[in-house]
Amino acid sequence: MISFALIPVISLVIAAVLMYFWPLHGPEWDKTKEELKQIHLEKEKAFLQELKKKEL
Amino acid sequence: MPFLLIDTNNEIALFVYLLVILLAFDTVYTFMSSANFVLGYEIAFTKKERANLSIYANLFNAIATGIVMAATLIFLYGQDGGTNPMLYPALFILSMITTTVIITASFIVKEKPYLKFEEPLGLKEGIMLCFKNKPWLIASFVTFFTTITNTILLTGLLYYITIILTPPIPLVIVALLGIFASFIVFIGLLNKMLEKYGLKYTFMICITIGIIGFFSIFFIGWNIFPGWNIYFAFIPLILVAVGYGSLSIINPTVTGECIDYDEKETGKRREVTYGGIGALITKPAISIANALFLFMIEFFVLIQMQEGDNLLTQNWD
């Protein structure tokens, strides 16, 4: 029972404590995600335009 | 053993043969799982999309695990108790079907076209930048400890049910179905929790449910009332399945956010690098968990042997 129940408890408690310090949350991070989404769209647009130019 | 090319009576040759086969298999499997790892983060970008994708991936994974377990039970033993003559043909056919599906799927799935033309970073620089990604470092340590828990749960569940709980088999099936059903119901709530509490706090809630589950098993999941143990263990096992199962769904989403953070810092998508370095963290965790679990079992069995217990009637607790 120590190996099956107690080791997982200890591991998960450590994981929970570490997760408390994980910084990627909140409105500021949501804003960054939106910016990244826009960057992806722009990269895709630029790539498609480049392809069109080559076709012409 | 018709598929072994060496003399099975020679232990050293058998060890080397199995080691080479395992190395070859694990190398190919790592290639495949790295590609699979990348795919999810390219297909889905938001937390909700990634969690949904992970739910489907986990469900298909559960079905695949079920097929493997059923196939082993059906084909491993023959009626005389020896190896079933259908075992090798069944394994061969199953592996051929799955390999064909994987290869065919690899031709259908395509990555985002513009990513193919991005200049990658050098090997050394790429690895160094991973270790400068603080959120990823934290998430990796979290993964390390959750992988230890996952491995012990999967390795020990059978020991726990058959040796400590010792219930009648039909009751085990009903209990497992009940636990699986609770997990499915909880998955339905997971997206709402993600919207309400965000990724970090949903993850922490799931970890807390898992901790309560394992802790309850430690206190009330013992062999106290023979014949009734499964009822005492049922609720803690539901908590473990719900809490820990949800972590396996949310964990890839956490890694995805760390890779997005890396893109913000470096301007490049580097899922493959993170997939490769991530394997360096999860694989030792699996080995440590198995070693720790076996060491603890052996340690307590040895103590009981010294105390003169009968190994056949004892509980390995």
Interface residues (C-beta under 8 A of the other chain):
Chain A: M1 I2 S3 F4 A5 L6 I7 P8 V9 S11 L12 V13 I14 A15 A16 L18 M19 Y20 F21 W22 P23 L24 H25 G26 W29 T32 K33 E35 L36 K37 H40 K43 E44 A46 F47
Chain B: F45 T46 K112 P113 Y114 F117 K134 P135 I138 A139 F141 V142 F145 T146 I148 T149 I152 L153 G156 Y159 Y160 I164 G198 L199 K200 Y201 F203 M204 I207 T208 G210 I211 F214 F215 I217 F218 G221 W222 V254 E257 C258 D260 Y261 E263 K264 A289 L292 F293 M296 I297 F300 D317
